[in-house]
Amino acid sequence: MVQYASSRLDASFSALSDITRRGVLEQLGRSDASITDLANKFHMTLTGMKKHVGVLEQAGLITTEKVGRVRTCKLGLSRLDKEAAWIERYRQLWDARFDELDNVVEELKRKEKVDGRKKRE
Amino acid sequence: MDARRGSEPTTMKNRTTVERKSEREVVATRTFNGPARIVFEAWTKPDLFRRWWVPRSMGMSLRSCEMDVRVGGKYRLEFEPDGMAFFGTYLEVTPHSRLVWTNDEGGEGGPVTTVTFEEKGGKTLLVVHELHSSKEALDAAGTGAADAMVETFAQLDELLLALDASVGQS
């Protein structure tokens, strides 16, 4: 998870290093938009905007969905990333609980040993 | 996803695995270094249960924990400081091997939790199984993606602020 997170973070940083891409994120924060909309808004060619959108999508900052001939961009993780994040969240919760439960089990084992010794004496 | 395996500490700590078995089911497993009767005790005595159910990292604590562990018996957990409560009924209680309970705080049709304890060579394989009424209910469950998204966006906000600050300076 650490490796996964840090490579994702690297991608996010390099995606955010460009002023146009930061503008695109800000724009998508207000509303979803097609690549054509974005290209017009930022006075760019469609090809240029496609590249920026690709970088943002790779970094997991936005998702795109093609409906008919229009590709719409929106902020946020893809379905797969969301699922992975969900599982990891859930795992972290149980892992933290089970770490504490480990301690309780160890303590009960020690107690049982001491009690057993007392009984034999 | 597999990358996290490399980051597990190499101590005695056993691995916690989580899997979505179906659209409505999620399963968490872990092996404990003790007999089933001890692990079962930690799940059924309120004084023990409350010590691990709310890990410190959750930033919450339990105000009260009542458990009447028998078929048809009720349980109720209340959190501090806001008094948020979790409650339900035990459907099955088989000493040292199986617990089933309902989670009724969300109204009817809440998830059903089944916990099994399987002892092998002095160790216990614990399996926690949650069955939800629908995929949507499971997606929205307490530790859901929504929290992760909030965190992701909080991090993004921080990044953007940091970048703005550095642009402002230059």
Contacts between the chains, C-beta under 8 A, distances in Angstrom:
chain1	res1	chain2	res2	distance
A	1	B	3	6.5
A	1	B	4	3.4
A	1	B	7	5.9
A	2	B	3	7.5
A	2	B	4	7.1
A	2	B	6	7.9
A	2	B	7	4.2
A	3	B	3	4.0
A	3	B	4	7.7
A	3	B	6	6.4
A	3	B	7	6.7
A	4	B	1	7.2
A	4	B	3	4.3
A	4	B	4	6.5
A	12	B	156	7.5
A	12	B	159	6.8
A	13	B	159	7.2
A	16	B	159	5.9
A	16	B	160	7.1
A	16	B	163	6.0
A	17	B	163	7.9
A	22	B	160	6.9
A	22	B	163	7.0
A	25	B	156	7.9
A	25	B	160	7.8
A	61	B	156	7.1
A	76	B	149	6.7
A	77	B	145	8.0
A	77	B	149	6.9
A	77	B	152	6.9
A	82	B	145	4.6
A	82	B	148	7.5
A	82	B	149	7.5
A	83	B	20	7.7
A	83	B	145	7.6
A	84	B	1	5.7
A	85	B	145	5.7
A	85	B	148	4.0
A	85	B	149	7.7
A	85	B	152	7.6
A	86	B	139	7.2
A	86	B	143	7.8
A	86	B	144	6.0
A	86	B	145	4.3
A	86	B	148	6.7
A	87	B	1	8.0
A	87	B	18	5.5
A	87	B	19	7.8
A	87	B	20	6.7
A	88	B	4	7.5
A	88	B	148	7.7
A	89	B	143	4.7
A	89	B	144	7.2
A	89	B	145	7.4
A	89	B	147	6.4
A	89	B	148	5.3
A	90	B	18	5.3
A	90	B	26	6.5
A	90	B	28	7.2
A	90	B	141	7.9
A	90	B	143	5.0
A	91	B	16	5.9
A	91	B	17	7.5
A	91	B	18	4.1
A	91	B	28	7.2
A	92	B	57	8.0
A	92	B	143	8.0
A	93	B	55	7.7
A	93	B	58	7.6
A	93	B	143	4.9
A	94	B	16	5.3
A	94	B	18	6.6
A	94	B	28	4.3
A	94	B	30	7.3
A	94	B	128	6.9
A	95	B	16	4.1
A	95	B	30	7.9
A	96	B	55	3.6
A	96	B	56	7.8
A	96	B	57	5.0
A	96	B	58	7.3
A	97	B	52	5.6
A	97	B	53	6.3
A	97	B	55	5.4
A	98	B	14	7.8
A	98	B	16	5.4
A	98	B	30	4.6
A	98	B	32	7.8
A	98	B	52	7.8
A	98	B	126	7.8
A	99	B	13	7.1
A	99	B	55	7.1
A	100	B	51	6.5
A	100	B	52	3.5
A	100	B	55	5.4
A	100	B	56	7.9
A	101	B	32	7.0
A	101	B	39	7.6
A	101	B	42	5.9
A	101	B	52	4.2
A	102	B	13	7.2
A	102	B	14	7.8
A	102	B	32	6.6
A	102	B	33	7.6
A	103	B	51	7.9
A	103	B	52	7.3
A	104	B	42	4.7
A	104	B	48	5.5
A	104	B	51	5.6
A	104	B	52	5.4
A	105	B	32	5.2
A	105	B	33	6.9
A	105	B	34	4.3
A	105	B	38	5.7
A	105	B	39	5.9
A	105	B	42	6.1
A	106	B	33	7.6
A	106	B	34	7.5
A	108	B	34	7.1
A	108	B	38	4.7
A	108	B	41	6.4
A	108	B	42	6.8
A	108	B	48	7.6
A	109	B	34	5.3
A	109	B	38	6.2
A	112	B	38	7.2
